[in-house]
Each structure stands twice: as C-alpha cells, then as structure tokens.
Amino acid sequence: MTYWLINIPFLLVAAGFTAWGAARAGRPGLVGRRRFWAVWSGTTAILLVLTAIFDNLMIASGLFTYTDENISGLRLGLMPVEDFTYSLAAAWILVPLLLTGPGRDAAPRRATGGRDAPHRHAPHHDHAPHHDERERA
C-alpha cells in the first residue's frame, strides 16, 4: 500500500472541515470569510515550509527513511511529497475549528459593558438580617 492510499481519506476529511469552516465564516460572532481564508492560507503555507525544512533535516540525519515502493517518487529535496499531507491535514482541520468551531459563535461581549455586552444581574443572596432587623432583635 502506498502512502497516498493512506493519506487520501485524511485529506478528504480535512477538506470537509475546511468547507464547513468556510461555510460558517462570516456569520455573526465569527470571523469574516476574508479573514478565514487569510488565516487558513497563511497557516497552510507556514506549515508546508516548516515541514519541508524539518523533514529534509530529519531524513538527512538518518532519523528515518522511506522505501521507494511506498512513495510516489516525487521528492522535494530528500522528502517525499506525501509528507506534506500531515501539514495540510493539520491546517485544514485546526484552522476551521479554531476560527469557526463550536462555541465560537457566541454573541460578542465587551468588558466595558458596551451595547453588545449581555446584561446580567448577579443574584442577590443576603441571608444575614439587615442592620435594622438586628437592632430590633
């Protein structure tokens, strides 16, 4: 079995997370679509560059090798291109979850108590008698 046969299902799941996140972006309380795609693209690019650098260093140092029958043969330096799958999956799953995932669509709140801050009253639990009641007793 080649690494692509193992990797394709993970990439499809990751692409599904990205599609889900992109569909949610722009909703009230969530990041806008432009910001979503900017963060997604930037994160993907950074992870791909880091993967290329560190995979090549680890392969060059002899930490691991690949058998030719399990890879496509396409390499970037010493690393097989299949190794980029892990970086792609990480970015394509984590960015949508962090930017648009569950719990991210709550109404915006301001510490200053602005108009969009929810108005909450703290419950009043005063079980001690008031000053006037203590004097009468």
C-alpha positions in Angstrom: 0.0 0.0 0.0 1.3 3.4 -0.9 1.3 6.4 1.4 -1.2 8.2 -1.0 -3.8 5.4 -0.3 -3.4 6.0 3.4 -3.3 9.8 3.1 -6.3 10.5 0.7 -9.0 9.7 3.3 -7.4 12.1 5.8 -7.1 14.8 3.2 -10.8 14.4 2.3 -11.8 14.7 5.9 -9.6 17.7 6.3 -11.1 19.3 3.2 -14.5 18.7 4.7 -13.5 20.6 7.8 -12.3 23.5 5.6 -15.5 23.6 3.6 -17.5 23.5 6.9 -15.5 26.3 8.4 -15.7 28.4 5.2 -19.5 28.0 5.2 -19.7 29.2 8.8 -17.2 32.1 8.4 -19.0 35.4 8.1 -21.8 34.5 10.5 -22.5 36.8 13.4 -19.9 36.4 16.1 -17.5 34.5 13.8 -14.5 35.7 11.7 -15.3 37.0 8.3 -14.6 35.0 5.2 -11.7 37.1 4.1 -10.0 36.6 7.5 -10.8 32.9 7.5 -9.1 32.4 4.1 -6.2 34.6 5.1 -5.5 32.6 8.3 -6.1 29.3 6.5 -3.7 30.2 3.7 -1.1 31.6 6.0 -1.2 28.7 8.3 -1.1 26.2 5.5 1.9 27.9 3.9 3.9 28.2 7.1 3.3 24.5 8.0 4.3 23.4 4.4 7.6 25.4 4.7 8.4 24.1 8.1 7.6 20.5 7.0 9.9 20.9 4.0 12.7 22.2 6.2 12.5 19.8 9.1 11.6 16.7 7.1 14.7 17.2 5.0 16.8 17.7 8.1 15.5 14.6 9.8 15.9 12.4 6.7 19.4 13.8 6.1 20.4 13.0 9.8 19.2 9.4 9.3 16.2 9.5 11.8 14.0 7.8 9.2 13.9 6.6 5.6 11.3 5.7 3.0 11.1 2.6 0.9 10.7 3.5 -2.8 7.7 1.1 -3.4 5.6 3.0 -0.8 6.1 6.5 -2.2 5.3 8.2 -5.4 8.9 9.0 -6.2 8.3 12.7 -6.2 10.6 14.4 -3.7 11.4 17.9 -2.5 15.0 17.5 -1.6 15.1 14.3 0.4 11.5 14.2 1.5 8.7 12.6 -0.4 5.8 14.9 -1.3 3.5 12.6 0.6 4.8 14.0 3.8 3.1 17.3 3.1 -0.2 15.5 3.8 0.2 15.8 7.6 0.8 19.5 7.4 -2.2 20.0 5.1 -4.5 18.0 7.3 -3.4 19.8 10.4 -4.0 23.3 8.9 -7.2 22.3 7.1 -8.7 20.8 10.3 -7.4 23.1 13.1 -7.9 26.5 11.4 -11.7 25.9 10.8 -12.1 24.5 14.3 -10.3 27.4 16.0 -11.9 30.2 14.0 -15.5 28.9 13.5 -15.8 25.8 15.6 -18.3 25.1 18.4 -18.6 27.8 21.0 -17.1 30.5 18.7 -20.5 31.9 17.5 -21.5 33.3 20.9 -22.6 37.0 20.9 -19.6 39.3 21.1 -19.0 40.6 24.6 -17.2 43.7 25.8 -15.5 44.1 29.1 -16.5 47.8 29.1 -20.2 46.9 29.2 -20.9 48.2 25.7 -24.2 47.8 23.9 -23.4 44.3 22.6 -22.4 43.1 26.1 -25.1 40.8 27.6 -26.8 42.5 30.6 -26.5 40.2 33.6 -27.5 40.8 37.2 -25.7 38.9 39.8 -28.1 37.0 42.1 -28.6 38.7 45.4 -28.3 36.2 48.3 -28.3 38.1 51.5 -29.1 35.6 54.3 -27.9 37.8 57.1 -30.5 40.0 58.7 -30.3 43.7 57.6 -28.9 46.2 60.0 -32.3 47.5 61.1 -33.6 43.9 61.8 -30.5 43.2 64.0 -31.2 46.3 66.1 -34.8 45.3 66.8 -33.9 41.8 67.9 
